[in-house]
């Protein structure tokens, strides 16, 4: 049996009361990490064997968006395949893809499922599965265009696969709420339900333009912990921050608590400056007992990590709960 590697971790800085704190090694993956890359960001990490595996958004120097696989022993130092993932047929022979970006990876049972924003005459949610992060099998797109931020729950609920997503448009989408959908087979999706809406500017401005699910939801005794991004439209454009909510365990369309305050907002230079300034975009997390390490894209340019305790995040959500 393979011994699990410890997740990346740094203790909270002395004299800090922050619920979330950044790694002193940020960015952990630079924009030129592989020879062809213009930027690497908004990527998905998961525990795998005695280390970690990942699916990475790598925009090349034509600025073509694609996803690449990678492996790491410690979750910080990564060997990323120089070539994009080549999909094989899964439950479909439709492998058409104009672009792939912003992946998430979820383990359900013994299989790893990848979701991403897939270009099929506009953005929709692509789905694939892998057992080894070398061979990937593409399935039917989950939805019609236009949709982004498809995130699978790590287990079936009421004997159905469950996915969060955000209906969008064909551009940069100046709107967007989080919805939930069910599937019996990873092919047909339905029973769509609204989960969370944006909030009024005067109530919680950092999440007033659009919101989208981030890492895979985490099952806790108090509910599904969902970390998400929220966007405000400022005179300088969009600004992306990180927040969190708790959903009901048996009915995840029901919001129990939602943070009115953000958990993390762009303040460091690598978050403020890049291809798209002022962006924190969480896509993955690793948990070890109460510890959580969150992977996020910074300024649409690099991959960074931050740390916290699950119990403290839940307490933060409950303390600063805001009702729609």
Secondary structure, DSSP 8 states (H G I E B T S, - for coil): -------------TT---SSEE-TT--SB-TTSSTTEEEEEEEEEEEETTEEEEEEEEEETT--EEEEEEEESSSSS-EE-SS---EEESS-S----S-EEEEEEEEETTEEEEEEEEESSSEEEEEEEESSSSSEEE---SSSSSEEEEEE-SS-BTTBEEEEEEE--SSS-S---EEEEEESSSS-EEEEEEEE----HHHHGGGSSEEEE-S--EEETTEEEEEEEEEEEETTEEEEEEEEEEE-SS-TTSEEEEBSS-SB---SHHHHSSSSSSBEEEEEEEEETTEEEEEEEETTTEEEEEEEEHHHHHHHHHHTB---
